[in-house]
Amino acid sequence: MKPETIKIDEVTYVRADAVQERPKGNRAVVVVDRGWIFAGDVTRENGRIHLSKALHVFKWTSLGFSGMVTNPKKAKADLRPIPDVDIPAGAEVFCVPVPDDWGL
C-alpha cells in the first residue's frame, strides 16, 4: 500500500501523481443562467465573456457534470459547434477550465 501523504517537519506533502494539474490555456466549460452550458476559448473584457471555437453542450447521457467535463466522449456528450458566443459577465454561474483541445 502506498501512502497518500507524508508529513515532514509539520508540513504535509501529497504524492505527485495524486495532484491534478490545472489545464493550461483559456478553454473552459461555462455555465450561464437559465441552464445554458457552453465551451470555448474564453476572453473576458468590458463586462463580457467571449467564447471562440464555441460549442453548445446540448446534453450528455452518463457520468454527471464532472464526468462530462473530464471525459465528454465517455459521457456521450452531444457537443454542437456554434458561432462565437458573447455573454454578459453577470450571466455566468461558474466556469471550469478544460484542456485546449476539449470537445474539438
Long-range contacts (C-beta under 8 A, 24 or more apart in sequence): 22-97, 23-97, 23-98, 23-99, 23-100, 23-102, 24-99, 24-100, 25-99, 25-100, 27-53, 27-97, 27-98, 27-99, 27-100, 27-101, 27-102, 28-95, 28-96, 28-97, 28-98, 29-57, 29-69, 29-95, 29-96, 29-98, 29-102, 30-87, 30-92, 30-94, 30-95, 31-92, 31-93, 31-94, 31-95, 32-87, 32-91, 32-92, 32-93, 33-91, 33-93, 38-82, 38-85, 38-87, 39-79, 39-98, 39-102, 39-103, 40-84, 40-85, 41-100, 42-95, 44-89, 47-88, 47-89, 47-90, 48-86, 48-87, 48-88, 48-89, 49-86, 49-87, 49-88, 49-89, 49-92, 50-84, 50-85, 50-86, 50-87, 51-84, 51-85, 51-86, 51-87, 52-84, 53-104, 54-81, 54-82, 54-83, 54-84, 54-85, 55-79, 55-80, 55-81, 55-82, 55-103, 56-80, 56-82, 69-96, 69-98, 72-102, 72-103, 77-103, 79-103
